[in-house]
Amino acid sequence: MKSSSKIAKSFVVCVLLCMLLAACGANSSVEIASSSVQATTGSGQASSSTIPESRVFRDYQGHEVTIPTHPKRIIVNQFMGHLLALGVKPVGATSNQLSQFEKSSFLKPLGLTTGIEDLGTTISLEKALSMEPDLIILQENANEETQNYAAFSKIAPTVILKYGSKTMLDQLKEVANVAGQPQKAEQWIAQYEKKVMQYREQLAGVIGSNVTFTVMEAWPKSEIMIFGNLFGRGTFSLYNSLQLKAPPKVQEAIMDKEPSYVKVSLEALPEYMGDYVFLSVYDWQNGDNSKLENELKNAPVWRSLSVVKGNRVIPVSVDDFLPGDPLSIEKQMEKQVQLLLEHYKK
């Protein structure tokens, strides 16, 4: 029985490898066919209506990848929300991305994930092959998948991007460039900036110019995460868009830097506290956020903080504020303005 199992497994692997080689050959043919041939007008000039079928993109790890100018079947293990903001629906995404949309009260009602296939926790080569993608986008720190970059690139052109290396708007432009939709990014940014100006006007004269804000999240084992402006949790909307200030320690340690977060102990927490705190609680270990929140609130260090004594802690849902895609950030900004105005009216 063991010998039969090994033979069957070897056969499956051989078939997969043959399919990968065939896919590679097909990709090469497409690149050759679409290299640089353009229709010409009567004057011999290239027609402005002619669009090359492919182009070269240099990714985060320096790969120079020939990608479709307008990919139709994209699979991703990150940046699904960025694509959806551009009106581009990937054919497949990982479970974590789909779960974030399902859990978010901001995103779930939009119903944007219908028809996107769940690729599992990580994208296997077999699953990627079955999806017949014409572009694969991988996150830089997804080790299992990026280690298989060569194999993925035989299935379809594969680019590696890094989440949290740019501001949300710059990241959106980067994803739009890969997806062949740069104009859609400009359109989205224009409507976002219009809302930004409206929200700033609402807060003007309400919040003093020297008031500072900390964005923090409680984790298991008394760990505290402090976030800068490049890593979700509503930080981009708070600091970049609404232009509210971070306390000096946060500004110095993590603002506009990689990584844009720092893990601190409860004892070190006072150094990072602003005049106000946006607090989320994330028990990624056992899933009991309410228990973890009670533990934090009963900790002597927490109870001694002036921001706690002064009732200047603003709780937010981790399910709503964890994602850092454009759609979430826009909704997070709306919620932040609402909470701030409500707080200042008290």
Helices and strands as residue ranges (DSSP letters): H 2-33, E 54-58, E 64-68, E 74-76, H 80-85, E 92-93, H 95-103, G 108-110, E 117-118, H 125-131, E 135-139, H 143-146, H 149-155, E 158-161, H 168-179, H 182-203, E 213-219, E 223-227, H 235-235, I 236-241, H 248-254, E 261-265, G 269-272, E 276-281, H 289-298, H 300-304, H 306-309, E 313-315, H 318-321, H 326-345
